[in-house]
C-alpha cells in the first residue's frame, strides 16, 4: 500500500511538472507573439512615417516642376506674342474664341471675286488651323476632352469657310467667263496653285451647249488629269458646262469619324452649269444676275432627270488622276 501511495504521488508530481512546463511554453509563445506584433506595428508606423515624408518631398518636387514648366511655357508664349505683335499680322490668337469668330465674320463679309484672293484667304486660314492643331495637341496631352472638341469644331468650321470662299470665286468666274481666253474649240483652261501646294484648283469650261465629245483634260501645273466621257453631255443637255477639280491635302469633308478620314488628301470634282452669257444691246451690256445663293449651280452626275433607258446604260464614270503627296505610302493595289 505504501508503494502504491508512493507511485501515485510520483505520478502526480510528474503530471504537475508537465503542466507547469506546458504553461511556461505557452507563456513564452504568447510573449514572443506579442513582441513580434509590437515590432511589426512599430515597423508599420516607421514605414508610414517614411512614406508620408517621401510623399511630401515628391509633392514639393512636382509642384516645383509644374511651376518651372508653367514659367517656361509662359516665356515661350510671351515670345510668340511679341513676334506676332512686331510682325503686324492680323492672325487671331486661337486661345480666344472671340478672335476666331471675329476673323471668320470678317472673311465672310469680304467678297472673294478672284480665285487668287480666295486661295490667299485659304492659306491664311490654314495658318490659323495650324495654331488650332497645336492647341489640340496640348489639350490631348492634358486630357482635356472638351478643349479637344472645341478645337476640332473650329477647324471644321474654318475649312468649310475655305470651300465657301472657293465656291464664291468660282461662281464669279462663271458669271464673267466670256472674258477668259478660249481656244478654237471654245474651251477655257485655267489652273491655280502648284503641284505641291496644299490647295490647288483646275478648271475647264466648254462655252457651247453642243458639240461636246469625250475629252481628256490635263492641268500639268497642278498635276491633275481627267477623262470626261461623252455621256456627260447627254446628262447635262441645254447647259454650257464647266468642270472644277479642287484638291486639298487634308480631308475637307465634315466627317468627324477619324477612322473614315482620307489619307493623302481629297479631290472634289464638280460638274458646273455656266450661266447665260452677257449680251450687248444698243451700247448696253445686259447680264443675267443669279439670285443670292444660286451663283454656283452644280449639276448632278448621273442626272436622273435626263436619264432614259438608253442614256442610263451609256453613263460612264469620269476618270481622275492626281499626284499623291510624297509623304504618303501607297501599296501596289491601293483600291
C-alpha positions as CSV (number, residue, x, y, z in Angstrom):
1,X,0.0,0.0,0.0
2,X,2.9,2.4,0.8
3,X,4.4,1.6,-2.6
4,X,1.1,2.3,-4.3
5,X,0.7,5.6,-2.5
6,X,4.3,6.4,-3.3
7,X,3.8,5.6,-7.0
8,X,0.6,7.7,-7.1
9,X,2.4,10.7,-5.6
10,X,5.2,10.3,-8.1
11,X,2.6,10.3,-10.9
12,X,1.0,13.5,-9.6
13,X,4.4,15.2,-9.4
14,X,5.2,14.2,-12.9
15,X,1.8,15.4,-14.3
16,X,2.2,18.7,-12.4
17,X,5.7,19.2,-13.8
18,X,4.4,18.6,-17.3
19,X,1.5,21.0,-16.7
20,X,3.8,23.7,-15.5
21,X,6.3,23.1,-18.3
22,X,3.4,23.3,-20.9
23,X,2.1,26.5,-19.2
24,X,5.6,28.0,-19.4
25,X,6.0,27.2,-23.0
26,X,2.6,28.7,-23.8
27,X,3.5,31.9,-21.9
28,X,6.8,32.1,-23.8
29,X,5.0,31.7,-27.1
30,X,2.4,34.4,-26.2
31,X,5.1,36.7,-25.2
32,X,7.1,36.1,-28.4
33,X,4.0,36.7,-30.5
34,X,3.2,39.9,-28.6
35,X,6.8,41.1,-29.1
36,X,6.6,40.2,-32.8
37,X,3.3,42.1,-33.1
38,X,4.7,45.1,-31.4
39,X,7.8,45.0,-33.6
40,X,5.6,44.7,-36.7
41,X,3.4,47.6,-35.6
42,X,6.5,49.7,-35.0
43,X,7.8,48.9,-38.4
44,X,4.5,49.8,-40.0
45,X,4.5,53.1,-38.1
46,X,8.0,53.8,-39.2
47,X,7.1,52.8,-42.8
48,X,4.0,55.1,-42.8
49,X,6.1,58.0,-41.4
50,X,8.7,57.4,-44.1
51,X,6.1,57.2,-46.9
52,X,4.5,60.4,-45.6
53,X,7.8,62.2,-45.6
54,X,8.6,60.9,-49.1
55,X,5.1,62.0,-50.3
56,X,5.7,65.5,-49.1
57,X,9.0,65.6,-50.8
58,X,7.5,64.2,-54.1
59,X,4.6,66.6,-53.9
60,X,7.0,69.5,-53.4
61,X,9.2,68.4,-56.3
62,X,6.1,68.0,-58.5
63,X,4.9,71.5,-57.5
64,X,8.3,73.0,-58.3
65,X,8.4,71.1,-61.7
66,X,4.9,72.3,-62.6
67,X,5.9,75.9,-61.7
68,X,9.1,75.7,-63.7
69,X,7.2,74.2,-66.7
70,X,4.5,76.9,-66.5
71,X,7.2,79.6,-66.3
72,X,9.0,78.3,-69.3
73,X,5.7,78.0,-71.2
74,X,4.8,81.5,-70.2
75,X,8.1,82.8,-71.5
76,X,7.6,80.9,-74.8
77,X,4.1,82.3,-75.2
78,X,5.3,85.8,-74.4
79,X,8.0,85.4,-77.1
80,X,5.4,84.2,-79.6
81,X,3.0,87.0,-78.7
82,X,5.8,89.5,-79.2
83,X,6.8,88.1,-82.5
84,X,3.2,88.3,-83.6
85,X,3.0,91.9,-82.4
86,X,6.1,93.1,-84.2
87,X,5.1,91.2,-87.4
88,X,1.8,93.3,-87.5
89,X,-0.2,90.3,-88.6
90,X,-3.9,90.1,-88.3
91,X,-3.9,86.4,-87.5
92,X,-6.1,85.8,-84.5
93,X,-5.0,84.3,-81.2
94,X,-6.7,80.9,-81.2
95,X,-6.7,80.8,-77.4
96,X,-9.5,83.3,-77.5
97,X,-12.8,82.3,-79.1
98,X,-13.8,85.9,-79.8
99,X,-10.8,86.5,-82.0
100,X,-11.6,83.3,-84.0
101,X,-15.2,84.3,-84.6
102,X,-14.2,87.9,-85.5
103,X,-11.8,86.6,-88.1
104,X,-14.5,84.2,-89.6
105,X,-17.0,87.1,-89.7
106,X,-14.5,89.4,-91.5
107,X,-13.8,86.7,-94.1
108,X,-17.4,86.1,-94.8
109,X,-18.0,89.8,-95.2
110,X,-15.0,90.3,-97.6
111,X,-16.1,89.1,-101.0
112,X,-13.6,87.0,-102.9
113,X,-14.2,87.5,-106.7
114,X,-10.8,86.4,-107.9
115,X,-9.6,82.8,-107.3
116,X,-6.2,84.2,-106.3
117,X,-7.8,86.1,-103.5
118,X,-9.8,83.1,-102.3
119,X,-6.7,80.9,-102.2
120,X,-4.8,83.6,-100.3
121,X,-7.5,83.6,-97.7
122,X,-7.4,79.8,-97.6
123,X,-3.7,79.9,-96.9
124,X,-4.3,82.4,-94.1
125,X,-7.0,80.1,-92.7
126,X,-4.6,77.1,-92.8
127,X,-2.1,79.0,-90.7
128,X,-4.8,79.6,-88.1
129,X,-5.7,75.9,-88.3
130,X,-2.1,75.1,-87.6
131,X,-2.3,77.1,-84.4
132,X,-5.5,75.3,-83.5
133,X,-3.8,71.9,-84.1
134,X,-1.1,72.9,-81.7
135,X,-3.7,73.8,-79.1
136,X,-5.4,70.5,-79.9
137,X,-2.2,68.6,-79.2
138,X,-1.8,70.4,-75.9
139,X,-5.3,69.5,-74.9
140,X,-4.7,65.9,-75.7
141,X,-1.5,66.0,-73.6
142,X,-3.6,67.3,-70.7
143,X,-6.5,65.0,-71.3
144,X,-8.9,68.0,-71.8
145,X,-11.6,66.3,-73.9
146,X,-13.8,69.4,-74.0
147,X,-11.0,71.5,-75.3
148,X,-10.2,69.0,-78.0
149,X,-13.8,69.0,-79.3
150,X,-13.7,72.8,-79.2
151,X,-10.6,72.9,-81.4
152,X,-12.0,70.4,-83.9
153,X,-15.2,72.4,-84.1
154,X,-13.4,75.5,-85.3
155,X,-11.1,73.5,-87.5
156,X,-14.1,72.1,-89.4
157,X,-15.9,75.5,-89.5
158,X,-12.8,77.3,-90.9
159,X,-12.2,74.6,-93.5
160,X,-15.9,74.8,-94.5
161,X,-15.4,78.6,-94.9
162,X,-12.4,77.9,-97.2
163,X,-14.6,75.8,-99.5
164,X,-17.3,78.6,-99.4
165,X,-14.7,81.1,-100.5
166,X,-13.5,79.0,-103.4
167,X,-17.2,78.4,-104.4
168,X,-17.8,82.1,-104.3
169,X,-14.8,82.8,-106.6
170,X,-15.9,80.0,-108.9
171,X,-19.3,81.5,-109.2
172,X,-17.9,84.9,-110.1
173,X,-15.6,83.2,-112.7
174,X,-18.6,81.5,-114.4
175,X,-20.6,84.8,-114.4
176,X,-17.9,86.5,-116.4
177,X,-16.3,83.6,-118.1
178,X,-16.6,85.1,-121.6
179,X,-13.8,87.4,-120.5
180,X,-11.4,84.5,-120.3
181,X,-9.3,83.4,-123.3
182,X,-10.8,80.4,-125.1
183,X,-9.2,78.2,-127.7
184,X,-10.5,77.5,-131.2
185,X,-12.9,74.8,-129.8
186,X,-14.4,77.4,-127.4
187,X,-12.8,75.8,-124.4
188,X,-11.3,77.5,-121.4
189,X,-8.4,76.0,-119.4
190,X,-7.4,77.6,-116.0
191,X,-5.4,76.4,-113.0
192,X,-4.4,77.9,-109.7
193,X,-1.6,76.7,-107.4
194,X,1.4,74.4,-107.9
195,X,1.9,70.7,-107.8
196,X,2.9,70.5,-104.2
197,X,0.5,73.1,-102.8
198,X,-1.9,72.2,-100.0
199,X,-4.8,73.6,-102.1
200,X,-4.8,73.6,-105.9
201,X,-7.6,74.0,-108.5
202,X,-8.1,73.1,-112.1
203,X,-11.0,74.4,-114.3
204,X,-12.2,73.5,-117.7
205,X,-15.1,75.2,-119.4
206,X,-16.9,74.5,-122.7
207,X,-18.6,77.7,-123.9
208,X,-21.0,75.9,-126.2
209,X,-24.1,73.9,-125.2
210,X,-23.5,71.5,-128.1
211,X,-20.6,69.7,-129.8
212,X,-19.0,68.2,-126.6
213,X,-17.2,64.9,-127.2
214,X,-15.2,62.6,-124.9
215,X,-12.4,64.7,-123.6
216,X,-9.0,64.2,-121.9
217,X,-8.4,67.3,-119.7
218,X,-5.0,67.9,-118.2
219,X,-3.7,70.5,-115.8
220,X,0.1,70.0,-115.7
221,X,0.6,73.0,-113.5
222,X,-1.3,71.3,-110.6
223,X,-0.7,67.6,-111.7
224,X,-4.4,66.8,-112.2
225,X,-5.9,65.0,-115.2
226,X,-9.4,63.9,-116.0
227,X,-11.0,61.9,-118.8
228,X,-14.5,63.2,-119.4
229,X,-16.9,60.7,-121.1
230,X,-19.4,61.7,-123.8
231,X,-22.2,60.7,-121.5
232,X,-21.7,63.9,-119.5
233,X,-23.1,65.9,-122.5
234,X,-26.2,63.6,-122.6
235,X,-26.6,64.2,-118.8
236,X,-26.3,68.0,-119.0
237,X,-28.4,68.8,-122.1
238,X,-29.1,72.5,-122.5
239,X,-26.1,73.6,-120.4
240,X,-22.8,75.1,-121.2
241,X,-20.7,73.0,-118.8
242,X,-17.6,73.6,-116.7
243,X,-15.6,71.1,-114.6
244,X,-13.8,72.1,-111.5
245,X,-11.2,69.9,-109.8
246,X,-10.4,71.0,-106.2
247,X,-7.6,69.2,-104.4
248,X,-6.8,69.6,-100.7
249,X,-4.1,67.8,-98.8
250,X,-6.5,67.5,-95.9
251,X,-9.9,65.8,-95.7
252,X,-12.3,68.7,-96.5
253,X,-15.4,66.7,-95.6
254,X,-17.3,67.2,-92.4
255,X,-16.9,63.6,-91.3
256,X,-16.0,63.5,-87.6
257,X,-15.2,59.8,-87.6
258,X,-11.4,59.8,-87.8
259,X,-11.4,56.1,-88.9
260,X,-13.1,57.2,-92.2
261,X,-10.9,60.2,-93.0
262,X,-8.9,60.0,-96.2
263,X,-5.1,59.6,-96.3
264,X,-3.2,61.6,-98.9
265,X,-5.7,64.4,-99.4
266,X,-9.0,64.7,-101.2
267,X,-10.0,65.8,-104.6
268,X,-13.5,67.2,-105.4
269,X,-14.7,67.2,-109.0
270,X,-17.8,69.3,-109.7
271,X,-19.8,69.5,-112.9
272,X,-21.0,73.1,-113.2
273,X,-23.5,74.9,-115.3
274,X,-22.2,78.1,-116.9
275,X,-24.9,80.8,-116.8
276,X,-26.1,82.6,-119.9
277,X,-23.5,85.0,-121.4
278,X,-23.9,88.7,-121.4
279,X,-25.4,90.5,-124.4
280,X,-24.7,93.9,-125.9
281,X,-27.8,95.8,-126.9
282,X,-27.5,99.4,-128.2
283,X,-24.3,100.0,-126.2
284,X,-25.6,98.4,-123.1
285,X,-24.3,95.2,-121.6
286,X,-27.1,93.0,-120.3
287,X,-26.2,90.3,-117.9
288,X,-28.4,87.9,-116.0
289,X,-27.6,88.1,-112.3
290,X,-28.4,84.9,-110.4
291,X,-30.3,85.0,-107.1
292,X,-28.2,85.0,-103.9
293,X,-27.0,81.5,-103.2
294,X,-27.6,80.5,-106.8
295,X,-24.3,81.8,-108.2
296,X,-22.8,78.4,-108.5
297,X,-25.0,75.7,-109.9
298,X,-23.6,72.2,-109.5
299,X,-25.1,69.6,-111.9
300,X,-25.6,66.0,-110.6
301,X,-23.9,63.2,-112.5
302,X,-25.6,60.9,-113.3
303,X,-28.6,63.2,-113.8
304,X,-31.7,61.3,-113.0
305,X,-33.9,63.9,-114.7
306,X,-32.3,63.5,-118.1
307,X,-31.7,59.8,-117.7
308,X,-33.5,57.4,-120.1
309,X,-33.3,53.8,-120.7
310,X,-30.8,54.3,-123.5
311,X,-28.7,57.1,-121.8
312,X,-28.7,55.4,-118.4
313,X,-26.9,52.4,-119.9
314,X,-24.4,54.6,-121.6
315,X,-23.4,56.6,-118.5
316,X,-19.6,56.2,-117.9
317,X,-17.5,57.2,-114.9
318,X,-15.1,60.1,-115.0
319,X,-11.5,59.0,-114.7
320,X,-9.4,61.2,-112.5
321,X,-5.6,61.2,-111.9
322,X,-3.7,63.4,-109.4
323,X,-0.4,63.4,-107.7
324,X,-0.4,61.9,-104.2
325,X,1.9,63.8,-101.7
326,X,5.4,62.4,-101.4
327,X,4.9,61.6,-97.7
328,X,2.1,59.1,-98.4
329,X,2.9,55.4,-99.0
330,X,0.7,53.7,-101.5
331,X,0.5,49.9,-102.0
332,X,0.6,48.2,-105.4
333,X,-3.2,48.0,-105.4
334,X,-4.5,50.9,-103.2
335,X,-8.1,50.1,-104.2
